[in-house]
């Protein structure tokens, strides 16, 4: 048998833990991946996906067992340069691989270290920036890119190396819908060109596009088959912390009222195309328009005509926000959406005083952020922010100490342990299993849970959440959304920024849409999402259930203009079928 690109035999690897035995992250992995394969690697948070991926280019070495890349044993240091040229990896946290002061210099870093001629380096940089849509940002410092732009920048750096295998580790987690489509097209293109593509993702629709799906569970391979086989057993997937792609879940629920829908609908476009017209002419009135929620003219959080320029009065100055407006009601969830780099994170950082208004006004509850005498410490205790990248706010060595830090500073002692336990359980972290875990050994999704738990333990009145479900497995995502809804029911005000349109639709009563630093749309969630074409023009999309409802309306069903929840859509379809025929 000829050597495969990747051969793994009995791979074991463990992470250290305080005062106890090391935790096995990989347990007896045996795997063979041929050159040119398109493989999706999925599994719950902490299942070992990133740990396995980092063994494939010798960033980690086995405790036991063997990993060979094109026959080269990763334990032999002399092979490492060649292995890392063959296998390029886009990290889950893109900042980990951005090293230069200017974007185009960062993309050139790898080819320069290969000793390539300058003309070849320039061409590779140009090609990589073109493919990733970053040419207009070539002179921007990487640390001033948005998180989604950083992910594309890290991808550009890998592509400039021209590897034979590319590992995408949650590369689309921070991207807007248009950016995700771009990366998926790139994955297909690389595969068509003969490269090996390995995709780690919690977007099940990305796994559907692969030839082969490998499911990890607690460091072991649980499933290894085609997408059709893996996704044919929803109950088994849920037991592993996973789920069907959104289109598959929606199709199952729609079959309650549309029993003739074809089986195995796993892609959004296939589901939309398969939706049927009504079996008979429908009489108008079954899907009358619901009352639209009336938003108050003023809000608990008030932003008016806000402007902010980074690197002002320098050649690199750029306007991040201009004339932005946002009003959010007390005890409500306000959604914040927009394409990558539209200014969402910059806006959120104004709401707890990390950034102060250069133009316009910002008020949060009783605090006027334009008043120089405002106590910013009090503002940040009142309005807590979970960063887009959880690593920005994790600094303690152990999980329990991290979550206890803020309550301890506020003078909490006797009840501190129970506060930490409560916060961990709210985000789905078992107290006994995680309190003594080293934070650097956690998966990306687990670190995100710790960051959210740290904020919950502070008991703020306002939660500012920047991509809180990015990098979470399907079960953890559902648990997190339930926890956020529970917090809202307890009276907290939430401002939620996300590229996951379904998350925003599930929780938010009102929305602000940003585009290139300006307010594009602002109002009730139903009104904003009814602008399907306008959202698509700006790199966004309405939730899948909204798009499905719009298609059914086109086909003749009497359905309201905008539906955000599957239960509402099914109810309207039932009314259509039970109503007198036209």
C-alpha positions, 0 to 999 in steps of 0.5 A: 500500500502506498503512503497516504498523506496523513497516517496516524497509528494509536495516537494518545495525547493528554493535557495537564491539570492542577493537582491531578492526573493529566486529562486525555485529549486524544485516546488511541486515534487511528486514521488515514487521509489520502491526498486530495480528500475533502474531510470534515472533522466535527465534534462537541467542544473539547472533543479533541478536534484542534488537538488532533489538527495540531498533530498534523503539522507537528505543532503537538507531538504524540505522548504515544503512537505515531503521526506520519505526513507523507511518510515523515514521522512528526517526532523527528525534528528534521522533518518539521520544516517540510511537514509545515510546508506541506500542511498549512493550518488556519488557527481557531484564534487568528491572532496566534498567527498574525506577526507583522505590523502591516497586513501585506507584510504578514501575508508575505512572511511565510513565502519570505521564510521559504527564500522565494524570489521577491517577484514570486513573493509579491505575486503570491501576496497579491493572489492571496489578498485577492482570493480572501477579499482583503486587497483594500486593507493591505496597508492596515495593521492586523490588530485593527482588523475586525475578528472576521477580517483577521480570520481571512488575513490568517487564511491569506498567510497560509494560502501564500505558502501554497501548501498541499493540505490546508486545515481550516480550524473554525475559520468561518466562525467570525465571518458574516454570511457572505464571508462564509460563502466565500470561504466555502467556495475557496474550500471547494476550489482548493479541493478541485485543484487537488489539495487535501482540505480538512475542515473543523467546524460547528457549522454542520452545513460545512460538513455536508459539503465534504466527501467524508465526515469524521466525528470525534467524541471525548478524544476518540473517533465515534463516526467516520463515513459520508455526510449522508450516513453521518447525518441520517441518525439525528438522535445519535448526533445529539447524544454527541453534542451535535445536530443536523444542519439547520436545513435538515432540522427545519425540513423535519419540522415542516414535514408535520404539515408538508409530508411530501417534502423529500427526505435527506434535505441537508442544504438550504438551497435544496430545502427552499427549492423543494417547498411545494405550493398549496394543494388547493387555492388558499383563501386570504386570511389564514396568514394575516399580518401580526401586530408589529411591536411598537418600540419606545422612542427612547431607550435604556441604552441610547446612542445618537450620531456616534462617530469614531475614527481609529488612528486619527490624524495619522496616514492610517486613519479610518472611520469605524463609526459615523452617525450611528444610532441605537436605542435598546429598551430595558429588560430586552434583547437588542440584536446587532448585525452587520457584515465583517468590519461594519463596526459592531465591536467598536459600537459595543466597546462604547457601551461600557466605556472602553471607547469614549465618544469622539462625536455624538452621544452615548448613555447606558442606564444612568450613565452619560458616557460624554460626561468626563466625570462619569465613573468608568469603573461603575459603568463597567460593573453595570455593563459587562462586555464579553469580547469577540475573542475570549482570550482577550479577557482570560488571564488567570491560570485556572478556570475557577480562579478566572470566574471568581476574580471579579466577585472576589474584587467586589468583596464576595467571600462566603458565597464565592464558591456558590457564585462560581458554581452558579455561573459555570452551570449557567453556561454548561460547564461542570463545576467539579470537572472544570474548576481546576482546569488550566485555561490554556488547555481549553478548547475555543468553545470552552474558553468562550463559556468561561468568559461568559461565566466570568461576566455572569458572576459579576451580576451586571445589569447590562450584558454586552455580548460580542459573538457569544455562540461563535465556536460552540457546538450545537448543544452548547449553543442551544444551552447558551441561548437558553441561559441568555433568555433566562437572564433576560427574564431576570430583568437584564438588558442584553445587546447581542452582536452576531453573524448567526442570524438564527441566534439574533432572531431567536432572542432579539425583539429589536435590531440595528444593522450596521454597514461600513460604520453607518446604521443601515436599518434600525427597528423591530426584528420582524421589520428589519428581517423583512428586508430580505433583498436589502440584507443580501445586498449587504452581505447578510441574510435573513434566517432560513425560516424567514427565507422559507416563509418568503418562498412559500408566500411566493408559491401561493400560501397565505403567510405573513411577510416576515416570520422568524420562528419555525413554530409560527410558520407551522401554525400559519401553514396549518391555518392555511390547510384548515381554512375554507378553500378559495 
